[in-house]
Amino acid sequence: MKRLISMAIAILAVVLGLAAWSNHLQQTQGATGDNTLNLYNWGDYIDPALITKFEKQTGYHVNVETFDSNEAMYTKIQQGGTSYDLAVPSEYMIEKMKKANMLIPLDKSKLTGMNNFGKSFLNQPFDPGNKYSIPYFWGTLGIIYNDKFVKPGAIQHWDDLWSPKYRNDIMLVDSARDILGFSLVSLGKSMNTTDAPTLQAAKAKLDQLSPNVKAVVADEIKMYMADNEAAIAVDWSGEASEMMSNNSHLHYIVPSEGSNLWFDNLVIPKTAKHFKAIYAFLNFMNNPKNAAQNTDYVGYATPNDKAKALLPKSVRNDKQFYPPQSVVDKSEVYKDLAPKTVGLYNDLFLEFKMFRN
């Protein structure tokens, strides 16, 4: 009898253990309870204090999972498996997700605060009428320089990077579209070109830049620049903001001839299940006070004009991160290019990296 009781206790323990593991697995891979919101976001791209505030105000629990590239995000959502309620793709990826029928249209009747956004951030070509997306952050591609090594005003244009005086002084972010992109702009061409000879010409000009390139790196670029390891870098405005917060000698400029203008956006994937939580969160993030707090934490530019008005004057008037409209007008938003063209960009960039002088 005692043996039977012991066996029953052991079986019960196993069952309870499996139940606990199943519950843990649900939480880590996207819980399905009605009080849950599963957010798929870039790393460190929302103030954790806002998540806590939202949970306390609404009673919803937020599960945050992160990705490190638009392509990784696309693949994970396309595969299914995890039921994400909200994701944060960039503009060209929204086009791609729309074509693949991976997004759910927004129910505008459930949204508040859409009139807080600047008109220039709405109704973009990648999502006319904002049928699927809500602006989250925006920024530019530009040049960071260290005034310990570069005289202020010495670099104003992309072509300045080719000067022989910057030999072995420049770090480039590891991104085919961006690096080939600024070479295209320096040639007076579109950053969205699909013309193979034009891309070959941009790559040939990049080859001429090779003696000046110290390294092509990813996130490490922020540490190197903050530690005075290079005089110049080409990177995104948000990354520049983080570098500058750690080194007062760093400055950021967007060449007046134009650059990439990017937008990250909140969308509802087809996998979404918790719609009450979704709209509660979207409206919470559209609130100017919350958007301003998020902007202060992340360091990127906010498209929410009413939130921008709450930021310190030194921030909202900083032309490094809120460039004049004349620069914005000359900049381009990336388009979703055909796989064959994307492959060509990647191949040319790989050649450049492999055979640098």
SULBELTA-V917828 format. One line per field, one symbol per residue. phi: phi as a letter, one per 20 degrees, with the letter a starting at -180 (. if undefined). psi: psi as a letter, one per 40 degrees, with the letter a starting at -180 (. if undefined). burial: b if it has 16 or more other ideal C-beta (glycine too) atoms within 10 Angstrom, else e. A space follows every 50 residues. Layout:
# SULBELTA-V917828
phi=???
psi=???
burial=???
This chain:
# SULBELTA-V917828
phi=.ffffffffffffffffffffffffffedofdffedcdddcffldbfgff fffffffdneddedddcdbgfffgfffffnmdefebcceegfffgffffe ldcdffeffdecnfffefgfddlfgfbgmlfdccgdbbacdbddcdffdc fgnfdccgfffefgfdglddddffbfffffffffffemdffdfdefffff ffffffgfeggeefadcdffgfffffemebebbdaegfffgfgffdbfee cccdgffoaeddcdbecdffffcdfffgfffffffffgffffffffffne feeefffgfefggfefdfffdcffgffgfeedefdfefgffgffgfffff fgffdff
psi=ddddddddddddddddddddddddddddegieidfihhhhiihffihddd ddddddddeihhhhiiieidddddddddebchghdiigiiddddddddde feihiigdeeiiedeeiideeifideghefdeihiciiaihahhiheddh hhedhdiddddehdefhfehhhighdddddddddddefiieeiehddddd ddddddddeddehdihibddddddddefeidiihaiddddddddeeheei ihihheeiahhihiihihideidgdddddddddddehdddddddddddei hhehddddeeiidddeehedegiidddddeiihhihiidddddddddddd ddddfi.
burial=eeeeeeeeeeeeeeeeeeeeeeeeeeeeebbeeeebbbbbbbeebbbeeb beebeeebebbbbebebeebeebbebbeeeebbbbbbbbbbbbbbbbbee ebbbebeeeeeebeebbeeebbebebbeebebbbbbbbbbbbbbbbeeeb eeeebeebebbbeeebeebbbbbbbbbbbbbbbbbbbebebbbeeeeebe bbbebbeebeebbbbbbeeebbebbbeeebbbbbbbbbbbbbbbeeeeeb bbbbbebbbbbbbbbbbbbebbbbeebbbbbbbbbbbbebbbbbbeebbb bbbbbbbbebbeeebbeeebbbbeeebbebbbbbebbeeebbebbeebbe ebbeeee
